[in-house]
Amino acid sequence: MAKDRAPNGPHGALQLPSVTIDSYNLELRREDGFIGDRASKRAFVEVLEDWRERFRQFDEDPLGDKPSSEIGKKKLEEIFLTGDPDAAGVIHGAIEDFAQELAAVTRRFLRAKGWDGTEAIAVGGGFRQGRIGELAIGRTNALLKGSGHPVSLVPIRHHPDHAGLIGVAHLVQPWALKGHEALIGVDIGGSNIRAGVVLLKLDKASDLSRAEVWKSELWRHADDKPKRTAAVDRLVEMVKDLLNRAEKDGLRLAPVIGVGCPGVIEPDGSIDRGGQNLPGGNWESDHFNLPETIAKAVPTIGDHEAVVLMHNDAVVQGLSQIPFMTDVAKWGVLTIGTGLGNARFTNKGAQKDK
């Protein structure tokens, strides 16, 4: 191993510096598909459309003629907070129905192996961003408590666009970050790829609670529909651009690129299953390995050999919550996006105290 090089893997490890991963990418099914699909961003859009259709049977649609899928999140927020009362009422009805679904899905997770004893759940993903998402989370929390579940649902602390980048720092052993100011994170989703430079701020908080994203780049691949090779090439370009910007600014970068990616991640960095929403090709192929591809394209960072560490994207987003879950032993994360990502953790500090 090269001097000052961070440990390389294994990818998808269940034992991390601060937590044990008890479960992730749990695929609970029902007759018509995955249970998690009932609590995705798409599911909320469908619920909203259903409420509008019911309203149309008796009156003019207060949200207009545009399909629910084409009404942006910001516009919905604006209507809900300051718009026509009927339109706000329709959105409120959708929030209530979605919260009922999310509560039912959460109760099912709590009965699953690996999720027993869960005390708190952080909710992230794109849906969490904004007042509508926060209200849905708050209503779900109330429904769970009202049905006798003591678990607490809370919005993930960091901005959801940043949580999936900040979390990669928790994949790395703390000693490997000493003397460094930042590292590169990549967050791959079903609609977007985001890469960013994460400032560690270890001098202010050794638990990474003050970590933040310095610069980031976003590519909405769902609009371009690229092939897999083109998507990876674009990802590498984003990483190289950020490396150049960080080095020009004089940041001391750790020789690590952390990647969050949908699916079950094998120790060698291959994707066993769960990559069906990724762009343009078979990401689960035996002949494709994303960490190896990135490492070949970016062999060094500064004077050191670069190490690429990859884990499931919901796991990584959840890891950003570690500094804020020290008051519980067992906790989880649900990420509401293209699908419903999930992971359950046990704090290692809690294990030592027993």
CORFEN-V870586 format. One record per helix or strand of 3 or more residues. SS is the DSSP state (A for helix, B for strand). FROM is the first residue (numbers start at 1). TO is the last residue. If there is no record, write none. Layout:
SS;FROM;TO
SS;FROM;TO
This chain:
B;19;24
A;35;39
A;41;56
A;68;70
A;73;82
A;85;110
B;120;124
A;126;128
A;131;146
B;152;155
A;160;171
A;174;177
B;182;188
B;193;199
B;212;219
A;221;224
A;228;248
B;253;261
B;271;273
A;290;297
B;307;312
A;313;319
A;322;324
B;330;336
B;340;347
A;348;353
